[in-house]
Amino acid sequence: MSAELYGIRHRGSFTVVSVVWLLQIVLFAYLANYIVSLTVAELPADQIQAMKDGLAPSAVAAAVVGSLPMYGGPVMIILGALIGAGDERSGMLRTVLSRFPERGRLVAAKLVALTALILVLMAVTFVVAFLCGLAVSLIEGTQWSFPSLADTAAGLGAAWLIGVAWAVLGFGIAVLTRSLAGTIAIGLLWALVLEQALHGLAGVATVLESVRPALLSGASAILAESVGSAGAMPAGTPDAGVPVAIVVLSVWIAVSAVASAIVFRRRDVA
C-alpha cells in the first residue's frame, strides 16, 4: 500500500485527472450556474434566487455530491483504471509479482490506496467548492456562513461512497481487460451512454423504473438529493430511499472488488 500511495503521489496522470474533476466543480457547478443566474432573464425570480442559494458556501455538500452522478462518475472510473491497469503496459506488474507473490494482498493494497485517494480528493473538492461559494458571496455582497458540521460530514460521506463505487468499478474493469485505454472506453460508455439511456427509457418503459435505483448513477442521485442537491440527474431522481442507495453502492463495490481479486489471483500475467 505504501508503494501504491507513493505511485499516486508521483505520477502526473493522477494529478491531471484530479485537476480535471476540480475544474468541473469550478466551471460547471459554480461558474456556469452563476453566469446563467445573471444572464438568463427568462428564468423566474424564485428560480434565479434558488440557483444563487445553491452557490452559497453553506451549500457545498449539495454542489459537490450533486455533480457526481453525471460528471464525477467517469472521472472516478479513470482513477480506478489508472491503479488497476497503469502498470500493465510498462511491465512493472510482472516485475512486482515475480518478487511479491501474494496477489490477494497486492489487490487489497491497491483497493485501500484507491479508497484513500478518493477520500483525500473529495476533501479537497469540498475546500475548493467552499472557496468558490465564498467568492460568489463576496461578489454578490451577501451574508455567508460556514456549512454545519453535520451537513459537511454527511456530504463528505456520501461523496466518498459514490466516488469509491465508481472508482472500484473502473479498477475491476481494468483488471479484467488489462488495458488502460480499453477500461476508459468501456467505463465512459457505461457511465455516459448505457446508464443514461436506461434512465431515459424508464420514462416510456415503466418496467425499467425499478432498475434505475440499482444503477450507479441512480443510487448516486438518491444520495445527492438526500444532501440537498436538486436536478442531479436529467431524468430525475429514482424513487428509492437512502438505505437502498447505500446498499446498492456497497454491493457494486463488493462485487467489483471480489471479481477483480479472483481474476487477478488466477490469471497468468507472464
C-alpha positions in Angstrom: 0.0 0.0 0.0 2.9 2.3 0.7 4.2 1.7 -2.8 0.8 2.4 -4.3 0.4 5.6 -2.4 3.9 6.6 -3.5 2.9 6.0 -7.1 -0.2 8.0 -6.7 1.7 11.0 -5.4 4.4 10.9 -8.0 2.6 10.0 -11.2 1.3 13.0 -13.1 -1.7 11.2 -14.5 -3.4 11.1 -11.1 -2.8 14.8 -10.6 -4.1 15.6 -14.1 -7.3 13.6 -13.6 -7.9 15.0 -10.2 -7.4 18.6 -11.5 -10.0 17.8 -14.3 -12.5 16.9 -11.6 -11.8 20.0 -9.6 -12.2 22.1 -12.7 -15.6 20.5 -13.4 -16.7 21.7 -10.0 -15.4 25.2 -10.6 -16.7 25.6 -14.1 -20.0 23.6 -14.1 -21.2 23.6 -10.5 -20.3 27.3 -9.9 -19.2 29.4 -12.8 -21.8 28.2 -15.3 -24.7 28.4 -12.9 -23.6 31.8 -11.7 -23.4 33.1 -15.3 -26.8 31.7 -16.0 -28.4 33.3 -13.0 -27.0 36.7 -14.2 -27.7 36.5 -17.9 -30.9 34.4 -18.5 -33.6 37.0 -17.9 -36.4 34.5 -18.8 -35.9 32.5 -15.6 -38.4 33.2 -12.8 -37.1 35.2 -10.0 -37.5 32.4 -7.5 -35.6 30.0 -9.7 -32.7 32.5 -10.0 -32.7 33.0 -6.3 -32.6 29.2 -5.8 -29.6 29.0 -8.1 -27.8 31.6 -6.2 -28.7 30.0 -2.8 -27.2 26.8 -4.2 -23.9 28.6 -4.8 -23.6 29.7 -1.2 -20.6 28.5 0.9 -23.1 26.7 3.2 -24.3 24.6 0.3 -21.1 22.9 -0.7 -22.3 19.4 0.1 -25.2 19.7 -2.4 -22.9 21.2 -5.0 -20.2 18.5 -4.8 -22.4 15.4 -4.3 -24.9 16.7 -7.0 -22.0 16.8 -9.5 -21.0 13.2 -9.0 -23.8 11.3 -10.8 -23.2 13.0 -14.1 -19.8 14.5 -14.1 -17.8 12.7 -11.4 -18.5 9.1 -12.2 -16.5 8.9 -15.4 -13.5 10.7 -13.7 -13.6 8.2 -10.8 -13.6 5.3 -13.3 -10.4 6.7 -14.8 -8.8 7.0 -11.4 -9.6 3.3 -10.7 -8.4 2.4 -14.2 -5.0 4.1 -13.5 -4.5 2.0 -10.4 -5.9 -1.2 -12.0 -4.0 -1.1 -15.3 -1.5 1.6 -15.0 1.4 -0.9 -14.5 0.4 -3.3 -17.3 1.9 -1.7 -20.3 5.3 -0.9 -18.7 5.8 -4.4 -17.4 6.0 -3.2 -13.9 3.3 -5.5 -12.7 5.2 -8.6 -13.9 8.2 -7.4 -12.1 6.3 -6.8 -8.9 4.6 -10.2 -9.0 7.9 -12.0 -9.5 9.1 -10.6 -6.2 5.8 -10.4 -4.3 3.7 -13.5 -5.0 0.9 -12.6 -2.5 -1.6 -11.4 -5.2 -4.5 -11.1 -2.8 -2.6 -8.7 -0.6 -1.5 -6.8 -3.6 -5.1 -6.3 -4.8 -6.2 -5.3 -1.3 -3.4 -2.8 -1.1 -4.4 -1.3 -4.4 -8.0 -1.0 -3.4 -7.2 0.6 0.0 -4.9 3.1 -1.7 -7.7 3.8 -4.2 -10.3 4.5 -1.4 -7.8 6.7 0.4 -7.2 8.7 -2.8 -10.9 9.2 -3.2 -11.3 10.4 0.4 -8.5 12.9 0.0 -9.8 14.1 -3.4 -13.3 14.6 -2.0 -12.0 16.5 1.0 -10.0 18.8 -1.4 -13.2 19.1 -3.5 -15.2 20.4 -0.6 -12.5 23.0 0.2 -12.4 24.1 -3.5 -16.3 24.3 -3.6 -16.3 26.3 -0.4 -13.9 28.8 -1.8 -16.0 29.1 -5.0 -19.1 29.7 -2.9 -17.3 32.3 -0.8 -16.1 34.1 -4.0 -19.7 34.2 -5.2 -21.0 35.6 -1.9 -18.3 38.3 -1.8 -19.1 39.3 -5.4 -22.8 39.5 -4.6 -22.2 41.2 -1.3 -24.4 38.7 0.6 -24.1 37.3 4.0 -22.4 33.9 4.2 -21.8 31.2 6.7 -19.9 28.0 7.1 -21.7 24.7 6.4 -22.7 22.9 9.5 -20.5 20.1 10.7 -23.3 17.5 10.3 -24.1 18.6 6.7 -20.4 18.5 5.9 -19.9 15.0 7.4 -23.0 13.7 5.6 -22.0 15.2 2.3 -18.4 14.0 2.5 -19.5 10.5 3.4 -21.9 10.4 0.5 -19.3 11.8 -1.9 -16.7 9.3 -0.7 -19.1 6.3 -1.1 -20.2 7.4 -4.5 -16.6 8.1 -5.6 -15.4 4.7 -4.3 -18.2 2.8 -6.1 -17.4 4.3 -9.5 -13.6 4.0 -8.9 -13.7 0.4 -7.9 -15.8 -0.4 -10.9 -13.0 1.2 -13.0 -10.5 -0.9 -11.2 -12.4 -4.1 -11.8 -12.8 -3.4 -15.5 -9.0 -2.6 -15.7 -8.1 -5.9 -14.1 -10.4 -7.8 -16.5 -9.3 -6.0 -19.7 -5.6 -5.4 -18.7 -5.9 -2.2 -20.8 -6.0 1.4 -19.6 -7.4 2.7 -22.9 -10.0 -0.1 -23.0 -11.1 0.4 -19.5 -11.6 4.1 -20.0 -13.6 3.5 -23.2 -15.8 0.8 -21.5 -16.2 3.0 -18.4 -17.2 6.1 -20.3 -19.6 4.1 -22.5 -21.2 2.6 -19.3 -21.4 5.9 -17.4 -22.4 8.3 -20.2 -24.3 6.2 -22.6 -25.7 2.9 -21.2 -26.8 4.1 -17.8 -28.2 7.4 -19.1 -30.1 5.6 -21.9 -31.7 3.3 -19.3 -32.7 6.4 -17.2 -34.2 8.0 -20.3 -36.0 4.8 -21.5 -37.6 4.4 -18.0 -39.8 7.4 -18.9 -41.5 5.4 -21.7 -41.0 1.9 -20.4 -42.1 1.8 -16.8 -40.7 -1.6 -16.3 -37.2 0.0 -16.3 -38.1 2.3 -13.4 -37.4 -0.4 -10.9 -33.9 -0.8 -12.5 -32.9 2.8 -12.0 -32.1 2.7 -8.3 -29.8 -0.3 -8.9 -27.7 1.7 -11.3 -24.6 3.5 -10.1 -25.9 6.9 -11.3 -29.3 6.2 -9.9 -28.1 5.4 -6.4 -25.7 8.3 -6.6 -28.5 10.7 -7.4 -30.5 9.4 -4.4 -27.7 10.3 -2.1 -27.2 13.6 -3.8 -30.8 14.5 -3.3 -30.6 13.5 0.4 -27.9 16.2 1.0 -29.9 18.9 -0.7 -29.0 18.7 -4.4 -31.7 19.2 -6.9 -31.5 18.1 -10.5 -28.6 15.7 -10.1 -30.0 13.6 -13.0 -31.7 14.9 -16.1 -34.2 12.0 -15.9 -35.0 12.8 -12.3 -34.0 11.0 -9.1 -35.2 7.4 -8.8 -37.9 6.7 -6.3 -36.0 4.9 -3.5 -34.7 5.7 -0.1 -31.2 6.5 1.2 -30.7 3.0 2.8 -31.4 1.4 -0.6 -28.9 3.7 -2.3 -26.2 2.9 0.3 -26.8 -0.9 -0.1 -26.7 -0.6 -3.9 -23.4 1.3 -3.9 -21.9 -1.1 -1.3 -22.9 -4.1 -3.5 -21.3 -2.5 -6.6 -18.1 -2.0 -4.5 -18.1 -5.6 -3.1 -18.8 -7.3 -6.5 -16.2 -5.3 -8.4 -13.6 -5.8 -5.7 -14.2 -9.6 -5.3 -14.3 -10.2 -9.1 -11.1 -8.3 -9.6 -9.4 -10.2 -6.8 -10.5 -13.6 -8.2 -9.4 -12.8 -11.7 -6.1 -11.3 -10.6 -5.2 -14.2 -8.4 -5.9 -16.8 -11.1 -4.7 -15.2 -14.3 -1.3 -15.7 -15.8 0.4 -12.3 -16.1 3.7 -13.6 -17.6 
